[in-house]
Amino acid sequence: ICLNTSVWLDGKQLTDNGKVVDEKLIELAKKLGEA
Protein backbone atom coordinates (compact mmCIF):
# COMPACT_ATOMS: atom_id res chain seq x y z
CA ILE A 1 0.00 0.00 0.00
CA CYS A 2 1.31 3.42 -0.95
CA LEU A 3 -0.05 6.33 1.04
CA ASN A 4 0.45 10.03 0.39
CA THR A 5 1.84 9.56 -3.10
CA SER A 6 2.43 12.22 -5.73
CA VAL A 7 1.13 11.36 -9.20
CA TRP A 8 2.13 12.97 -12.49
CA LEU A 9 0.53 12.18 -15.86
CA ASP A 10 1.80 13.62 -19.15
CA GLY A 11 3.80 16.25 -17.28
CA LYS A 12 0.85 17.43 -15.19
CA GLN A 13 0.64 16.82 -11.46
CA LEU A 14 -2.61 15.20 -10.33
CA THR A 15 -1.85 14.56 -6.66
CA ASP A 16 0.75 15.87 -4.22
CA ASN A 17 1.42 13.79 -1.11
CA GLY A 18 -1.99 12.16 -1.42
CA LYS A 19 -3.97 15.37 -1.98
CA VAL A 20 -5.65 16.09 -5.33
CA VAL A 21 -4.17 19.25 -6.84
CA ASP A 22 -5.54 19.14 -10.40
CA GLU A 23 -8.38 21.66 -10.79
CA LYS A 24 -10.49 19.43 -13.05
CA LEU A 25 -10.19 16.49 -10.67
CA ILE A 26 -11.07 18.72 -7.70
CA GLU A 27 -14.27 19.81 -9.46
CA LEU A 28 -15.18 16.22 -10.31
CA ALA A 29 -14.58 15.17 -6.70
CA LYS A 30 -16.85 17.98 -5.47
CA LYS A 31 -19.62 16.80 -7.81
CA LEU A 32 -19.25 13.30 -6.37
CA GLY A 33 -19.35 14.65 -2.82
CA GLU A 34 -15.81 13.53 -2.06
CA ALA A 35 -14.24 16.92 -1.36
C-alpha positions in Angstrom: 0.0 0.0 0.0 1.3 3.4 -0.9 -0.1 6.3 1.0 0.4 10.0 0.4 1.8 9.6 -3.1 2.4 12.2 -5.7 1.1 11.4 -9.2 2.1 13.0 -12.5 0.5 12.2 -15.9 1.8 13.6 -19.1 3.8 16.2 -17.3 0.8 17.4 -15.2 0.6 16.8 -11.5 -2.6 15.2 -10.3 -1.8 14.6 -6.7 0.7 15.9 -4.2 1.4 13.8 -1.1 -2.0 12.2 -1.4 -4.0 15.4 -2.0 -5.6 16.1 -5.3 -4.2 19.3 -6.8 -5.5 19.1 -10.4 -8.4 21.7 -10.8 -10.5 19.4 -13.0 -10.2 16.5 -10.7 -11.1 18.7 -7.7 -14.3 19.8 -9.5 -15.2 16.2 -10.3 -14.6 15.2 -6.7 -16.9 18.0 -5.5 -19.6 16.8 -7.8 -19.3 13.3 -6.4 -19.4 14.7 -2.8 -15.8 13.5 -2.1 -14.2 16.9 -1.4 
